[in-house]
């Protein structure tokens, strides 16, 4: 299924210092191979070399997060819970070092939603938004949050609530696009909303605008091809 927002983890390697950066690069490689324990070891080495780097803290958090997802899929509940707690800890440490670290907010809110803690996700994003009312990133994450709730309500048959969340999503996305008309995440999400509402032509138009702004979305290009056949 095509995702309306990109929810894959983008690990960061902009740590200061050659030793720390080399360990981060090594950790990213292990992460890509789904060798999460090895990735954690490499990122911890990077953290020892540069203890104040928020990107390394984020990398550790994202790795624990992805490891928790893998443990859940394989039914290892105790391991998943432990990895969840570690992910929360490192996301929070990252945000303590860098209060506007967008990837950490995105990751932590998604983690809360993975564990059906919508209230914690909402409060996290609400605090970020209130502290940065003109910033684009909090609006994008709030839009993702509302859109996810719209899908949950749709599955549960609560159509009025689903539409209310979709309306809130669209309002935020339009605010983003008013400030940044070529934001590919907002265009993609707006296209998804239109597709969900049956406006296929409008959806394709928004998807194409998103691809024009950021062509490296292969799944989105495939979706456009499916819709225009």
Backbone as numpy.savetxt, mean C-alpha at the origin, in Angstrom:
# Nx Ny Nz CAx CAy CAz Cx Cy Cz
-7.15 -11.19 -10.17 -8.00 -9.98 -10.17 -7.12 -8.74 -10.17
-7.45 -7.79 -11.05 -6.68 -6.56 -11.09 -6.92 -5.74 -9.84
-5.86 -5.24 -9.23 -6.00 -4.41 -8.03 -6.12 -2.96 -8.45
-7.00 -2.22 -7.78 -7.24 -0.82 -8.13 -6.10 0.07 -7.66
-5.50 -0.25 -6.53 -4.28 0.41 -6.08 -3.16 -0.62 -6.11
-1.95 -0.18 -6.33 -0.82 -1.10 -6.23 -0.52 -1.35 -4.76
-0.64 -2.61 -4.31 -0.45 -2.93 -2.90 0.79 -3.78 -2.66
1.57 -3.99 -3.70 2.81 -4.73 -3.50 3.80 -3.84 -2.75
4.75 -4.49 -2.09 5.72 -3.75 -1.31 6.85 -3.25 -2.19
7.18 -1.98 -2.07 8.34 -1.40 -2.74 9.39 -1.17 -1.67
10.36 -2.08 -1.60 11.40 -1.93 -0.59 12.35 -0.82 -0.99
12.94 -0.18 0.01 13.73 1.03 -0.21 15.20 0.77 0.09
16.08 1.34 -0.72 17.51 1.11 -0.56 18.30 2.41 -0.52
17.67 3.47 -0.01 18.33 4.77 0.00 19.02 5.05 1.33
19.46 4.01 2.00 20.12 4.19 3.29 21.45 4.92 3.11
21.82 5.68 4.13 23.09 6.39 4.09 24.22 5.43 4.48
25.34 5.53 3.79 26.50 4.71 4.11 26.55 3.46 3.25
27.74 3.16 2.74 27.90 2.04 1.81 27.56 0.70 2.45
28.00 0.49 3.70 27.77 -0.79 4.35 26.27 -1.03 4.52
25.57 -0.02 5.04 24.14 -0.15 5.23 23.42 -0.36 3.91
23.80 0.39 2.89 23.12 0.26 1.60 23.37 -1.11 0.99
24.58 -1.64 1.10 24.86 -2.97 0.56 24.00 -4.03 1.23
23.85 -3.93 2.55 23.00 -4.91 3.24 21.54 -4.75 2.82
21.09 -3.51 2.60 19.73 -3.30 2.14 19.52 -3.92 0.76
20.46 -3.73 -0.13 20.36 -4.33 -1.46 20.29 -5.85 -1.36
21.11 -6.41 -0.49 21.09 -7.85 -0.27 19.72 -8.30 0.26
19.18 -7.54 1.22 17.88 -7.88 1.77 16.78 -7.82 0.75
16.81 -6.81 -0.12 15.80 -6.69 -1.17 15.87 -7.91 -2.10
17.08 -8.36 -2.40 17.22 -9.54 -3.25 16.60 -10.78 -2.60
16.89 -10.98 -1.31 16.31 -12.12 -0.61 14.78 -12.01 -0.55
14.29 -10.79 -0.33 12.84 -10.57 -0.29 12.20 -11.00 -1.60
12.82 -10.62 -2.70 12.30 -10.98 -4.01 12.27 -12.47 -4.25
13.12 -13.20 -3.53 13.16 -14.66 -3.62 12.26 -15.33 -2.58
11.50 -14.52 -1.82 10.64 -15.01 -0.73 11.46 -15.69 0.36
12.72 -15.30 0.51 13.57 -15.82 1.60 13.54 -14.78 2.72
12.43 -14.77 3.45 12.16 -13.66 4.36 13.08 -13.66 5.57
13.45 -14.83 6.09 14.37 -14.86 7.24 15.73 -14.29 6.85
16.21 -14.66 5.66 17.49 -14.14 5.18 17.40 -12.63 4.95
16.25 -12.17 4.44 16.08 -10.74 4.21 16.12 -9.98 5.54
15.44 -10.50 6.56 15.46 -9.86 7.87 16.88 -9.77 8.41
17.65 -10.84 8.28 19.04 -10.83 8.75 19.85 -9.75 8.06
19.67 -9.62 6.74 20.40 -8.59 5.99 19.97 -7.20 6.40
18.68 -6.98 6.57 18.19 -5.66 6.96 18.62 -5.31 8.39
18.68 -6.29 9.26 19.15 -6.02 10.62 20.62 -5.62 10.59
21.40 -6.21 9.70 22.81 -5.80 9.55 22.89 -4.37 9.05
22.02 -4.02 8.11 21.97 -2.64 7.62 21.60 -1.68 8.75
20.68 -2.10 9.61 20.25 -1.24 10.72 21.36 -1.03 11.73
22.14 -2.06 11.98 23.28 -1.89 12.89 24.30 -0.91 12.32
24.45 -0.90 11.00 25.39 0.03 10.37 24.87 1.46 10.37
23.56 1.60 10.36 22.95 2.94 10.32 21.64 2.89 11.10
21.68 2.98 12.43 20.50 2.74 13.28 19.36 3.73 13.08
19.61 4.88 12.49 18.57 5.91 12.38 17.90 5.97 11.01
18.21 5.01 10.15 17.67 5.07 8.80 16.23 4.55 8.77
15.24 5.41 8.49 13.84 4.96 8.49 13.54 3.96 7.38
14.26 4.06 6.25 13.99 3.15 5.15 14.33 1.70 5.50
15.41 1.53 6.27 15.75 0.18 6.72 14.69 -0.35 7.68
14.22 0.51 8.57 13.14 0.11 9.48 11.89 -0.27 8.69
11.59 0.49 7.66 10.46 0.15 6.80 10.67 -1.20 6.12
11.87 -1.44 5.60 12.16 -2.71 4.93 11.94 -3.90 5.86
12.38 -3.75 7.11 12.18 -4.83 8.08 10.68 -5.04 8.32
9.95 -3.94 8.51 8.51 -4.04 8.74 7.81 -4.71 7.57
8.12 -4.28 6.34 7.47 -4.85 5.16 7.79 -6.33 5.00
9.00 -6.72 5.38 9.37 -8.14 5.28 8.62 -8.97 6.29
8.52 -8.49 7.53 7.71 -9.20 8.53 6.25 -9.27 8.07
5.76 -8.19 7.48 4.38 -8.14 6.99 4.15 -9.21 5.93
5.03 -9.26 4.94 4.86 -10.24 3.88 5.03 -11.67 4.41
5.94 -11.83 5.37 6.14 -13.14 6.00 4.89 -13.57 6.75
4.23 -12.61 7.43 2.98 -12.92 8.13 1.90 -13.36 7.15
1.82 -12.70 6.00 0.85 -13.11 4.99 1.13 -14.55 4.52
2.41 -14.86 4.31 2.76 -16.22 3.88 2.41 -17.24 4.96
2.65 -16.89 6.22 2.32 -17.80 7.32 0.82 -18.02 7.42
0.04 -16.96 7.22 -1.42 -17.10 7.24 -1.89 -18.03 6.13
-1.32 -17.87 4.94 -1.75 -18.71 3.82 -1.45 -20.18 4.08
-0.36 -20.45 4.80 0.02 -21.84 5.06 -0.55 -22.36 6.38
-1.35 -21.53 7.07 -2.01 -21.99 8.28 -1.17 -21.95 9.53
-0.03 -21.29 9.50 0.85 -21.19 10.68 0.45 -19.94 11.48
-0.60 -20.07 12.26 -1.21 -18.91 12.90 -0.32 -18.28 13.96
0.36 -19.11 14.76 1.22 -18.57 15.82 2.37 -17.76 15.21
2.97 -18.29 14.16 4.06 -17.58 13.49 3.54 -16.28 12.87
2.35 -16.34 12.27 1.78 -15.15 11.65 1.54 -14.06 12.69
1.05 -14.43 13.86 0.80 -13.44 14.91 2.09 -12.79 15.36
3.13 -13.58 15.54 4.42 -13.04 15.95 4.99 -12.10 14.90
4.87 -12.49 13.64 5.38 -11.64 12.55 4.54 -10.38 12.42
3.25 -10.48 12.65 2.39 -9.30 12.65 2.85 -8.30 13.70
3.11 -8.79 14.92 3.54 -7.89 16.00 4.88 -7.24 15.68
5.79 -8.00 15.07 7.08 -7.42 14.68 6.89 -6.37 13.59
6.00 -6.64 12.64 5.76 -5.68 11.57 5.20 -4.38 12.12
4.22 -4.48 13.03 3.67 -3.28 13.65 4.76 -2.49 14.35
5.60 -3.18 15.11 6.67 -2.50 15.86 7.60 -1.73 14.93
8.01 -2.36 13.82 8.98 -1.70 12.95 8.32 -0.61 12.09
7.08 -0.79 11.70 6.39 0.31 11.02 6.32 1.53 11.95
5.98 1.30 13.21 5.88 2.41 14.15 7.24 3.05 14.41
8.30 2.25 14.47 9.64 2.81 14.64 10.01 3.67 13.43
9.66 3.20 12.25 9.92 3.97 11.03 9.21 5.31 11.09
7.94 5.31 11.49 7.17 6.56 11.55 7.66 7.48 12.66
8.22 6.90 13.71 8.82 7.74 14.76 10.03 8.49 14.23
10.78 7.84 13.32 11.96 8.48 12.72 11.57 9.43 11.60
10.53 9.04 10.85 10.12 9.83 9.67 8.59 9.93 9.67
8.04 10.95 10.32 6.59 11.04 10.54 5.73 11.12 9.28
6.33 11.39 8.12 5.56 11.43 6.88 6.01 10.36 5.89
6.48 9.23 6.40 6.94 8.14 5.54 5.73 7.45 4.92
5.43 7.81 3.67 4.19 7.35 3.03 4.14 5.84 2.91
5.25 5.20 2.57 5.25 3.74 2.42 4.92 3.06 3.75
5.41 3.62 4.85 5.13 3.02 6.16 3.65 3.18 6.51
3.07 4.35 6.24 1.63 4.51 6.47 0.83 3.52 5.62
1.23 3.40 4.36 0.53 2.48 3.46 0.64 1.05 3.98
1.85 0.66 4.36 2.06 -0.70 4.84 1.34 -0.99 6.14
1.42 -0.07 7.09 0.80 -0.31 8.39 -0.72 -0.33 8.29
-1.29 0.57 7.50 -2.76 0.55 7.34 -3.20 -0.73 6.65
-2.44 -1.20 5.66 -2.77 -2.47 5.00 -2.64 -3.64 5.96
-1.63 -3.58 6.83 -1.44 -4.63 7.82 -2.63 -4.71 8.77
-3.07 -3.56 9.25 -4.25 -3.53 10.11 -5.46 -4.12 9.39
-5.62 -3.79 8.12 -6.76 -4.32 7.37 -6.62 -5.83 7.15
-5.39 -6.31 6.96 -5.18 -7.75 6.85 -5.72 -8.49 8.06
-5.63 -7.83 9.21 -6.06 -8.46 10.47 -7.42 -7.91 10.93
-8.16 -7.34 9.96 -9.54 -6.90 10.19 -9.65 -5.89 11.33
-8.64 -5.02 11.41 -8.65 -3.97 12.42 -8.86 -2.63 11.71
-10.06 -2.47 11.15 -10.35 -1.26 10.39 -10.29 0.00 11.22
-10.65 -0.10 12.50 -10.62 1.09 13.36 -9.20 1.62 13.52
-8.24 0.70 13.73 -6.84 1.14 13.86 -6.33 1.74 12.56
-6.70 1.13 11.42 -6.28 1.67 10.12 -6.86 3.06 9.91
-8.14 3.23 10.23 -8.77 4.53 10.08 -8.09 5.59 10.94
-7.84 5.26 12.20 -7.25 6.25 13.10 -5.84 6.63 12.67
-5.08 5.65 12.20 -3.74 5.92 11.69 -3.79 6.92 10.55
-4.66 6.65 9.57 -4.75 7.52 8.41 -5.37 8.87 8.75
-6.35 8.88 9.67 -6.97 10.12 10.09 -5.94 11.06 10.72
-5.09 10.51 11.60 -4.06 11.33 12.24 -3.08 11.89 11.22
-2.71 11.07 10.24 -1.78 11.51 9.19 -2.42 12.61 8.35
-3.67 12.40 7.98 -4.38 13.39 7.17 -4.53 14.71 7.92
-4.91 14.65 9.20 -5.11 15.87 9.98 -3.82 16.66 10.13
-2.70 15.95 10.20 -1.41 16.63 10.33 -0.91 17.18 9.00
-1.46 16.68 7.87 -1.00 17.10 6.54 -2.21 17.28 5.62
-3.07 18.25 5.92 -4.35 18.35 5.19 -4.23 18.68 3.72
-3.11 19.23 3.27 -2.98 19.56 1.85 -2.12 18.54 1.10
-1.61 17.54 1.79 -0.74 16.55 1.15 -1.55 15.55 0.34
-0.98 15.09 -0.76 -1.65 14.13 -1.63 -1.66 12.73 -1.04
-0.54 12.30 -0.46 -0.40 10.90 -0.02 -1.47 10.47 0.99
-1.76 11.26 2.04 -2.82 10.82 2.96 -4.17 10.66 2.26
-4.46 11.52 1.31 -5.73 11.41 0.57 -5.78 10.12 -0.23
-4.66 9.77 -0.87 -4.62 8.53 -1.63 -4.84 7.32 -0.73
-4.22 7.33 0.44 -4.36 6.19 1.34 -5.76 6.11 1.94
-6.35 7.26 2.22 -7.73 7.25 2.69 -8.66 6.73 1.59
-8.39 7.10 0.35 -9.20 6.60 -0.76 -9.09 5.08 -0.85
-7.88 4.56 -0.72 -7.70 3.10 -0.74 -8.48 2.45 0.39
-8.42 3.06 1.57 -9.12 2.54 2.74 -10.63 2.49 2.49
-11.21 3.59 1.98 -12.65 3.64 1.73 -13.05 2.65 0.63
-12.20 2.53 -0.38 -12.53 1.63 -1.47 -12.54 0.18 -1.00
-11.63 -0.14 -0.10 -11.60 -1.50 0.45 -12.87 -1.78 1.24
-13.33 -0.80 2.02 -14.56 -0.97 2.77 -15.77 -1.07 1.83
-15.73 -0.35 0.72 -16.82 -0.46 -0.25 -16.92 -1.88 -0.78
-15.77 -2.50 -1.05 -15.78 -3.87 -1.56 -16.29 -4.84 -0.50
-15.90 -4.62 0.76 -16.40 -5.48 1.84 -17.91 -5.36 1.95
-18.42 -4.13 1.91 -19.88 -3.92 2.00 -20.61 -4.56 0.83
-20.01 -4.49 -0.35 -20.62 -5.11 -1.53 -20.73 -6.62 -1.34
-19.66 -7.23 -0.87 -19.66 -8.68 -0.63 -20.73 -9.06 0.39
-20.89 -8.22 1.40 -21.86 -8.50 2.46 -23.28 -8.12 2.09
-23.47 -7.51 0.90 -24.80 -7.15 0.45 -25.30 -5.82 0.98
-24.42 -5.01 1.58 -24.82 -3.70 2.11 -24.59 -2.65 1.02
-25.49 -2.60 0.06 -25.26 -1.79 -1.13 -25.24 -0.29 -0.84
-26.07 0.17 0.09 -26.09 1.61 0.40 -24.77 2.05 1.03
-24.28 1.25 1.97 -22.99 1.57 2.59 -21.86 1.51 1.58
-21.93 0.53 0.68 -20.89 0.40 -0.35 -20.85 1.66 -1.21
-22.03 2.15 -1.61 -22.06 3.35 -2.44 -21.56 4.57 -1.67
-21.87 4.62 -0.39 -21.40 5.74 0.43 -19.87 5.76 0.48
-19.27 4.59 0.63 -17.80 4.52 0.65 -17.22 4.82 -0.73
-17.90 4.39 -1.79 -17.41 4.71 -3.14 -17.47 6.21 -3.40
-18.53 6.85 -2.92 -18.65 8.30 -3.08 -17.52 9.03 -2.34
-17.20 8.55 -1.13 -16.12 9.15 -0.36 -14.77 8.93 -1.06
-14.62 7.74 -1.65 -13.40 7.45 -2.41 -13.24 8.41 -3.57
-14.31 8.57 -4.35 -14.24 9.44 -5.53 -13.95 10.89 -5.13
-14.53 11.35 -4.06 -14.29 12.72 -3.61 -12.81 12.94 -3.31
-12.19 11.99 -2.62 -10.77 12.11 -2.31 -9.91 12.03 -3.56
-10.25 11.11 -4.46 -9.48 10.98 -5.70 -9.57 12.25 -6.54
-10.73 12.87 -6.59 -10.87 14.11 -7.35 -10.04 15.23 -6.72
-9.93 15.23 -5.39 -9.08 16.22 -4.71 -7.61 16.01 -5.10
-7.20 14.74 -5.17 -5.82 14.45 -5.58 -5.59 14.92 -7.01
-6.52 14.60 -7.90 -6.34 14.94 -9.31 -6.45 16.44 -9.57
-7.16 17.16 -8.71 -7.19 18.62 -8.84 -5.81 19.21 -8.56
-5.09 18.58 -7.63 -3.76 19.06 -7.30 -2.69 18.47 -8.22
-2.91 17.24 -8.70 -1.91 16.54 -9.52 -2.65 15.73 -10.59
-2.98 16.35 -11.72 -3.85 15.71 -12.72 -3.31 14.42 -13.33
-2.01 14.17 -13.23 -1.44 12.97 -13.84 -1.03 11.93 -12.79
-1.59 12.02 -11.60 -1.26 11.01 -10.58 -1.81 9.66 -11.01
-0.92 8.72 -11.32 -1.37 7.47 -11.93 -2.15 6.59 -10.96
-1.84 6.67 -9.66 -2.59 5.87 -8.69 -4.03 6.35 -8.59
-4.22 7.66 -8.56 -5.57 8.21 -8.48 -6.36 7.91 -9.75
-5.72 8.03 -10.91 -6.40 7.75 -12.17 -6.80 6.28 -12.26
-5.92 5.42 -11.82 -6.21 3.98 -11.83 -7.39 3.66 -10.91
-7.35 4.22 -9.72 -8.42 3.97 -8.75 -9.75 4.54 -9.24
-9.71 5.71 -9.88 -10.93 6.30 -10.41 -11.50 5.43 -11.54
-10.60 4.88 -12.36 -11.04 3.96 -13.40 -11.70 2.73 -12.83
-11.14 2.21 -11.74 -11.73 1.04 -11.09 -13.14 1.35 -10.58
-13.30 2.53 -9.99 -14.63 2.94 -9.51 -15.63 2.97 -10.67
-15.22 3.55 -11.79 -16.11 3.64 -12.94 -16.45 2.26 -13.49
-15.45 1.38 -13.50 -15.72 0.02 -13.96 -16.72 -0.67 -13.04
-16.56 -0.49 -11.71 -17.49 -1.09 -10.76 -18.91 -0.57 -10.94
-19.04 0.69 -11.39 -20.35 1.29 -11.60 -20.91 1.03 -13.00
-20.20 0.21 -13.79 -20.69 -0.16 -15.11 -20.33 0.81 -16.22
-19.53 1.84 -15.92 -19.13 2.82 -16.93 -17.81 2.35 -17.55
-17.91 1.40 -18.47 -16.70 0.78 -19.03 -15.90 1.79 -19.86
-16.60 2.61 -20.66 -15.89 3.60 -21.45 -15.13 4.58 -20.58
-15.78 5.05 -19.51 -15.11 5.96 -18.58 -13.95 5.29 -17.89
-14.11 4.01 -17.54 -13.04 3.28 -16.87 -11.82 3.16 -17.78
-12.05 2.79 -19.03 -10.95 2.64 -19.98 -10.22 3.97 -20.16
-10.97 5.05 -20.23 -10.35 6.37 -20.40 -9.43 6.70 -19.23
-9.89 6.43 -18.00 -9.05 6.72 -16.82 -7.86 5.78 -16.77
-8.07 4.51 -17.11 -6.96 3.55 -17.13 -5.89 3.99 -18.14
-6.34 4.45 -19.29 -5.39 4.88 -20.32 -4.61 6.11 -19.87
-5.27 7.01 -19.17 -4.58 8.18 -18.62 -3.55 7.74 -17.58
-3.91 6.76 -16.76 -2.97 6.25 -15.77 -1.75 5.61 -16.44
-2.00 4.84 -17.50 -0.90 4.21 -18.22 -0.02 5.23 -18.93
-0.64 6.29 -19.42 0.14 7.34 -20.06 1.08 8.00 -19.05
0.59 8.16 -17.82 1.42 8.77 -16.78 2.46 7.81 -16.24
2.14 6.52 -16.24 3.05 5.51 -15.67 2.88 4.21 -16.46
3.63 4.05 -17.56 3.40 2.92 -18.48 3.74 1.54 -17.90
4.50 1.48 -16.81 4.96 0.19 -16.31 3.92 -0.56 -15.48
2.67 -0.45 -15.81 1.59 -1.15 -15.12 1.06 -2.24 -16.05
1.77 -3.34 -16.12 1.44 -4.37 -17.10 0.06 -4.98 -16.86
-0.31 -5.15 -15.59 -1.62 -5.73 -15.32 -2.74 -4.79 -15.75
-2.50 -3.49 -15.61 -3.51 -2.52 -16.04 -3.63 -2.50 -17.55
-2.50 -2.58 -18.25 -2.54 -2.65 -19.71 -3.31 -3.88 -20.17
-3.13 -4.99 -19.47 -3.86 -6.21 -19.81 -5.36 -6.04 -19.57
-5.71 -5.32 -18.49 -7.11 -5.07 -18.21 -7.75 -4.22 -19.28
-7.05 -3.19 -19.72 -7.55 -2.33 -20.80 -7.78 -3.16 -22.06
-6.82 -4.04 -22.36 -6.97 -4.89 -23.55 -8.21 -5.77 -23.43
-8.46 -6.32 -22.24 -9.66 -7.15 -22.04 -10.94 -6.34 -22.24
-10.96 -5.11 -21.70 -12.18 -4.30 -21.76 -12.46 -3.74 -23.15
-11.44 -3.65 -23.99 -11.62 -3.04 -25.31 -11.69 -4.06 -26.42
-11.68 -5.35 -26.08 -11.81 -6.37 -27.11 -13.19 -6.33 -27.74
